[in-house]
Amino acid sequence: MFENVKMPEGMNPEVLEHLMNPKNYGKLDDADGVGVALDEKTKEYVIFYTKLDSDIIENVKFATNGCQDTVVIGSMFTQMILGNDTNYANTAVQKMHDKLGKLSAQQQVCADIVFTAFLASLKNYEHKQNGEDEELHVLKMKESCQVEQTDEGKENE
């Protein structure tokens, strides 16, 4: 779709495609697991919905009030795990890190908030399977995506 577009330096066509046309964005009404990752400092969150058939991720969606990096990573990650089993999905977290390459401190937190919301959705599914009445499972982020500025105006990593 973006064959004739001059790519900004360092951006690959896959990232641009997910930025312009995010995949699996929205709410999944019949989700088996719903997880939320919350950055209490910025109030940014990712909600992750998973629909499982045994251990196979039959359907997956995510929603966020976060930045474009969070949307791109959520889109790429959900596409990667859709149709695969949960064991693969857990290894896909590392595969996404490898695929994304070197990230800024802020981008790393954007990735982590997506992955944490996914893990929270699996925890919610597990709790429901054990008979607990839990609407969703919330995990709070240890790191914030608000990057502090130094005197020179550069990111403090």
N, C-alpha and C positions, 0 to 999 in steps of 0.2 A: 504494500500500500504506500510506503514511503520511499520507493525506489529512486525517485527523481528529486528527493529532498536532500539538500546539503546538511549533513548531520553536524550538530555542534561538536566541537572537539571533546573527545572522551565519552560521547553518548553512542550507544549501539542501537540499531533499529528495533530490537526487541523491547528495550526500555521505552523508546519513544512510542511504540505501539501500545504498550500497557498504560502509558501516561495519557495518551489521547483516547484510548478505548479500554478502560479498565474492565477486566473480566471478573465474573462472580461477585459483583458488588451489589449489596442490598440485603434484604431480610429473607431468611428461609423459614417459612411458617411451620413446617413439619420437622424441624431439627430435633435430633436425638440428644445433641449436646450443644449448649450455649455457653460460651466463655467470654469474659471481658478482661482486658488488660487496661489498667488505669494508671496514668501519670498524675499523681495528686497535685504536683506543683503547677503543671500547666493545664490540668483538667482534660488533656488529650486522652482519648480512649480508642480501642479497637474492640468491636464485638465480632466474634467468630461463631458461625453456625455450622455444625456438621450433621450430616445424615449418614448413618452407618448401616450397612448390611453385613452383620457379623463384624469382621475387622476391616471390611472394604469401605472406603470413603465414597459413598454413592453420590453424594451431592455436598457442596460446600459453598458458603457465601461469607462475606465479611462486610462490615460497615465501620466507618471511622469519622471522627471530626478532625482528623489529623492533616498533616501537610501532604503535598504531592508525592514525596518520597514514601510515605506510609501507604498511600494508595497504590503506587507502582509495585512496591514489595508485596503488598497483600494480593494484588492481581497475579503477579508472577508465581507466588507461593501457592495460591489456591489452584492455579492451572497445573502446577507441578504435582500436587498430591491427589487431585481429582481422579478417581478410579483406581487408586492404589490402596494398599493396606496401611494400617496405622504404623506398623513397623517401618515401612518405607517412608512414611510421612515424618517420622521422628528422625530418620537419617537425612531427609530432605532439608531439614534446617541447616545442617552443615553444607549440603550441596548448594543451597542458596547463598550461604556466606562465600563459598568458593566462586560461584557464578558472579556475584556482585563485586568481588575484588575488594580493593582498599576503599573503605568508607570513612567519611568524616565521623567525628564523635557523635554528631547529631543524627546522621544517617544510620549509624550503628544502633542507636536507641530506637529509631523508626523501625528497623528490622526486628529488633528484640521485642517491641511491643506487639508486632504481628505474630511472632512465634509464641509469645507468652499467651496471647489470646487463644491461639490454637490449642496449646496445652491445657488451658483452663476449660475449653470446650470438651476435651477428652476426660478431664477430671469430673465435669458435670455429668457426662454420660456414665462414667463409672459409679458416681454417687447414685444416679437414678437406677442403675442396674442392681445396686445394693439396697434398693427400697427407700432411699432418702427422698424427701419431697423438696427438691432444690430447683428453683426456676432457672437459675444461671449460676455460674461460678465466677467469682471475681478474684483476680490476682493483681496486687499493687506492684508497680514497677519500682525497683531499687534505684535506677538511674532515671533522670529526667531528660526529656528532649530539649529542654531549655538550656542552651549552651551559654556559659558565662563568657563575657568578653574581658580581655585583658586591656591594659592601658593602651596598647598599640592597636586595639580594635580587632585583633585576631582571635580565633577560637582558642579557648583554653582547654586543651585535650588532656 
